[in-house]
Amino acid sequence: MKTRLAATQTQSQTLNAQVLQSIRLLGLTGLELEQELAEALAQNPMLEREEDEPAAGAPEPAPQDRAAQEAAAFDELPEFPLHASAGRGFDPDEAEDRMARIAAPLSNDPALRVLEGLAMELKPQDLAIAAAWLERTADSGYLVGDREALDAEISAAFALRPGRAEAIRQRLLHGSPAGLAAIDLRECLMAQLHDLPAGEPGVALARDMIDRSLGLLAERDWPALSQRHDAPLEALRAAARLIQSLNPRPGEPLLAEEPVHVLPDVVAWKADGRWQVALNPQAAPRVRVASEYESALAEAGDHPSVQHLKALMNEARWLARGIAQRHDTLLKVARAVVARQQAFLERGEEAMLPLTLKDIAAEVGVHESTVSRITSGKYLQTPRGLFELKRFFGVKLEGSAIAGVAVKALVKKLIGAERPEAPLSDEVLVALLARRGVQVARRTVAKYREQLNLPPARQRGQAARAA
């Protein structure tokens, strides 16, 4: 066998340094990006941080009509708090920059974590009133002192109209965790039952028992309870189990809770009936080439002594362009995700729709790998809570129009509403889901039930009888 040389021609694609840098920037979390920028700013004098606020003396933007203003608001962060109210009696004194009210989640203070959860929906003064109530709340979650005296004290401190301070306390009471800032055990437990549908088994009786018979319930005086509430023993026991599942000390989980060091990259909120999405400036830093160096090097020509400086300027341009592209891609993907999952944001997990990386990639006009990178480790703050963008993606189950997470939520709801003496088997759950238009196999229901740490129907029935 002879060895010989032969020339062949092939085509291949090589990614240059700028493209590789852009791809890497897509996958960085907000913290990693901030660290990368700090290092780049220290090493490259051509680079400077781009401030969010316009420079002093900058000319005011020309007036725009509503459509143009809304379009600009999505792309220019300083304007976004205005567009939802433009042309609708906008009051500049009440325009609050939602982004500025996202506190960096670095505190171990449970009260601060509660306030951070309310920052997207309460005005600054209302947040301060909520903080005042929390300062007067014990670690157990109950108010320390007479409610009326505390109400008068807070109202005087903030010069509030009658009822305003109490309205903020009610927001805490029915927030997360429910029952916080309660007057007593009765109010705490009633607040936790408040969000449960009145039609669910045991809820109405549980409310009545809390309202009128906490003492008898503590003594487990079933004959007296049956006589007072005119209810059979089985119904009383079911309502009692529901009450026992509530937390009589709602403040304690906050003390044990590990602080989550997550800063949202994107924020979504609903205004004027439309969902709005914007980047969080705290997690979306921008850089640019220092203008004084750029103009000086432009006048220097091609002299060899400035070649190194020009190389640094090119690096600064590439980094600034890559970061801007990262932010633009993140915002486009987040908007597309929010548009697809509006039902989830408004109604919860049961309304989660199937969504794949391919769906969003086609809508945004990028590759699936780009969507995968830009959604990994990026978080979206919504009125329903803080979610990783990956959470909004889910495959469509065969025969079903909703995502797997929605089916799991339905399984949990059905089991939660079952009668303790007649627990629902997996086969029955399949039939009930089918009535709702959700066709799933029994093994799928069993898998979701196990993921929810719920035992089979037989074991649930035995536990109910033992109680």
N, C-alpha and C positions, 0 to 999 in steps of 0.2 A: 504494500500500500504506500503510495507516494504522497508526500506532503507538499501542498502548493498554496501559494498566496492568491487570494481573489478579492477584488474590490466590490463591495455591495453598498447600496444606498438605502437608508431607512429613515423614517420620520419619527421623532420623539419630542416630547415636550418637557422642558426643564423649568422648574419654578425658580424665578429670580428671588433675590433677597427681600424685595419689597412685598411680593406676594406671600412668601413664607411668614414674614412679620405680620401681615394682615390676618392670615389664618390663625397664627398663634394668639393675637390680640382678641380674636373672637371668643376663645375659650377661657380667657382670664376672668376671674370673679372681680367684683368691685374692689375688694381689698388687695388682691394681687395686682390689679391695674394701678392702684394708688402707689404700691411699693415700686412697681416698675417705673412709674413716672418720677418718683422721688429720686431714684437712682439716675435716670436719664437727665433730670434737671441739674443734678450735682456734677455730672460729667460733661455735659454739653452746654457751653455758654450761649449758644445760638438759640436755645430753647427757653421759653418762658410760659408760665401758667396763664391761661386765658381766664380773665375774671368774668363772673356772671353779670356784674353790673356794668353798665356803660360808663365810659370815662367821663370825668367832670367836664361840663361844657359841651357835651355831645348834643347835636341838634335833635330836636324831637321828631319822631317819625310822622310822616304825612298822614292825614286822616284817611281811613279806609272804610269801605262799606262792610256790612256784616259778613258777607260770604268771604271777602278777602281777609278780614280780620280773623275769622275762624280758621281759615287755611294757614295763615301766618302763625296763629297761636299754637298749632300742633308742631311747627318747626322751630319757633323761636320761644324758648322757655320763659323769658321774662314776661311774655304777654299772655301765657295760658290761663292764669286765673281770671282774666277779664272777659274771655270770649263767650263764656256761658251766659253772662249777664248783659252783654252789649246790646243796646237797643231795647232793654226791658227794664227801664228804671234803675239802672246800675247805681249803687251807692258806693263811692270809693272808700268811705269810712268802714264799710262792712266787708270789703274785699280782702280776704285773708289768703296769703300764699300758703297753700296746703303743703308744698314741699318744705318750706321753712319750719313747719311744725312736726316734721318727722324727726324725733329725737334719735341720736345715735344710741343703739341699744347696748350700752356698756355698763349699766348700773345693776347692782344686786338688790336694789330697793324694790320690794314688791309693789308699793304704791306707785312708784314711777312706771313700772311695767304695765299696771292697770291704766295709767294716764296715757301711755304710749298707744295702747289699744283704742283709746278714745280720740286721739289727736286728729284723725281724719274726718271726724264728724262734729266735733265741738269747737266753738270759737275760743280764742285765748282766754277770755274772761270766764267762760263756762268751765274750761279746764282748771282755772285757778280756784273756782268754787268747788269743783270736784276734789281738788287737792286738799282744800280746807276740810271737807267732810272726811277724807281719808286720814288726815292728821288727827281726827277725833274718833278714829275707829281702832279698836284693839286688834291684836294679832289674830284673835279668834274670828274676826269679821264683824263684830257687833259694835254699835256706837257706845262710847264711854260718856255717860251723862244723859240728861233729859233731852229728848229730841226737840221739844219746843224751845228750850233755853239755847241749845246749839243753833237752831234755825235763826233765832233772834240775833245771836252773836255773829253769825256769818252774814246775815242780811245787813246788819249794821256796818260790818267791815267793808262790804262791797257796795253799800248804798243800793240794795236791791228792792224791787217792788215785792209786795207780799206774794208768796207762793213760788217765787223763782228759785230760791235755794232748795226748797223741797222738791221741785221738779228735777233738779240736778241729782239730788239724792236718789230719787226714784230711778234715774238713768243708771246710777251705780248699782242699785238694788236689783235691777233687771238686766244687768250687763253680764260680763264674764269676769269672774265667776258670779253666778246668780246668788243673791242673798247677802252680798257685801253691803255694809253700812246699814244693816237691819236693826230695828229697835229691840226685837226679842226673837225667840225661837219660832214663834208662830209666823211672824212676818217673813223670817228667813226661809222657812219651808214653803210658805205660800208663793213666794217669789220664784222658787225653783220649780214649782208646779205650773206656774203661769203660762209658760210657753208650750206646754203639752196640750194637744187638742182635747176639748171637753168631751168629745165623743169616744175617746179611748177608754177601754175597760178600766175601772177602778179610779180614774182621775177625779170625777165628780165626788165620789164617796170619800176619797182621800182628802180633798179640800174641805169637805164638811167635817170630817173627823179632826183635822188640824184646827179648824175654826172653833169647834165646840167641845172636843173631847181629848185634848192632849194628855190630861191627867189620867183618864181611864185607859188610854192607849199605852201609857207608860206602865200602868199596873197590869196590862193585858187582861182587863176585865171584860171578857167577850160577852157574857150575858147582858151586862149593863150597856155595852156598846151596841149590841143587837137591838135592845129595847129603845135606846135613844135615837138610833138612826134607822130603825125599822128595816134592817137589812139582814140577810142570812149570814151564817158564820163563814161560808166560803167567800162571799164577797168582801166581808170585813177583813179576812186574812189576806186576800189579794191586795186590798187597799193598804193594809199595814205593810206588806212587803214593798209596795211602791214607796211608801213614806220612809221605810228603812233604807231604801236605795239613795235617799237624798243626803246631803252633807250638812249636819247641824253646826259645823264650824268652817264656813266657807273661806276664811282667811288663811287657814293652815296650809292648804295646798300651795298657796303662793309662796309661803316661806320655804317649802321643800322644793319648789320648782327651780330648776337650773335656768339661769338667764340665757336667752338665746341671742348669741352675738351675730345677728343677721341684719344687714341694712338693705332695705328694698332697692332694687335697681330701677324698677318701673312702678308707677302708681296709676291705678284705675279708679274712677269715681263716676257717679251718674249725676248729670246736671241737665235740666230742661228736657228730661226724658231720653237723653242720649248718653251712651257710655263714652267717657273721655279717657285718654291715655297719654301720659307724659313721662319722660325720664325724671328720675330723682337726681338733682344736681349734686347732692352729696355723694352719689355713687357713680357719677358720670363726669369726671374731670376732663377738661380740655386744655390742650397746649397749642402754641403757635410759635413761629419763628420770630425772634425779637426784631422789631421793625428797624431799629437803629443799626443793627448789624447787617440786615438785608440791604438797606440803602447804601451803606458804606462799602460793602463788598461789590455791589453793582457798579460803583464808580471806580473800583480798583482794577478792573479789567482782568486779564489772564496772567498777571505777574506770578511767577513761581512761588513767591513768598506767601501768597494768600491761598494756595491750592488746598492746604490742610484745613483752613478755615472754611473754604467752600465745601469741602467734603463733610465737615460737621454740619453746615447749613443744610446740605442735601439730606443727611440723616435726620435732622430735625423736621424737615418737610415730610419725609416718609412717615415718621412717627406720628406727626400731627394728622396727616391724611389717614393713616391706619386707624387711629383712635376715633376720628370723626366717622369713618366708615363703620366701625364697630357700633358706635352709638346709633347711627342711622339704621343699621340692620336690626339691632335690638328693638328699637322703637317700632319699626315696621312689623317685625314678627309678633311683638306684644299686642299691637293693634289688631293684627289678624287673629290671634288667639282669643282675645277678648270678644271680638265680633262673633266668633264661632261659639263661644261658651257663655254667652249672655244669660242663658237659661240657668246655668249652674250658679252664676254670680247672684242671680235674683232669687232662686228657689232652693239651691243646695244640691247635694250629691245625686239625688234621685233624678235630676235633670241633666246630668253630665252626658254630653254627646260624644260619639266616637270621633276621634281626631288623630291623624297620623302626621309624622314629619313630612311625608310626601304632600299631603294636602296643603300645609302651610308653605312649603317650598314652592309649590306651583303658584300659589296666590301671591307670594312676595316676589317671585322671580329669581330664586337662588337655588343652590343645590341642597339636597337633603342633609348632607354632612354639615353645611353651614348652619342650618336650623338646629341640628343636634348640638353643635358647639355653642351657639349663642344662647341656648336655653339651659345648658348645664351650669348649675351653680348660680343662676340668676333668679331673683325673687320678685314677685309681683304683689304689691300691697293693694288690697281691695277692702271694701266695707265688710266683707265676709271674713276677712283674715289675711294672713300672709302665706303665700303659696309659692313653691318653686315652679317655674314655668313648665318643667317636665310633668308636673302633676296634671296638667290640662290635656295631656295626650293619653289616649286609650283606644284599644282596638274594638272593633264592632263585633259583638258576639253573633254567631250564625243564627239567623231567624229573629234577631232583635234589632231595634232601631236605636238602642241606647248603649252606652259604654259599660264595660264590666264593673267599674266602680259604682255606677248607678244601680246595677242589678244587686250588688252587695248591699247598698244602702236600702234597697227595697226588702231584701231578705231580713236585714236587721229590724226594719220597721214592722214587718209582718210578725216576726217572732216576739217583738216587744209588745204587740197588741194582742197576743194570743191569750186565751183563758188558761190560767195555771193548771186547772184540772183536766184540760183537753189540749195539750201541746200539739203543735202542728208538725207532722212528719215531713221529711224531705219531699216525698211524693205529693203531699198536699200543697206544700210551698210551690212546687212546679206548676200545679194546676192553678193556684191563685195568681201566679205570675203570668200564666198564659191568658187569664181573663183580662189582664192589663196589656195584652199584646206583646208580652215578653216570652219568647220561646227559648227555653234553656233545658239542658239535660239534668237529670237528678244528680249526677256526679258533680256538675258545676255548682248546684245549690249546696251540696255537701262541702265542697271545697271552700266556698265563701263563708259558710257557717263555721267551719273550723278556723278560718282566718280571723273571724270575729270572736273566737274563743267561746263559742256557744255549743253546749253539749247536744247530743241527739235528743229527739223528742222523748224517748223512754226515760233517759236520765233527768231531763227537765221535769217530767211528770213525777218521778220519784222524789226529787228535791222539793217540789211543791207540796206533796203529801206529807213529807217529813216536817215541813215548816208548820 
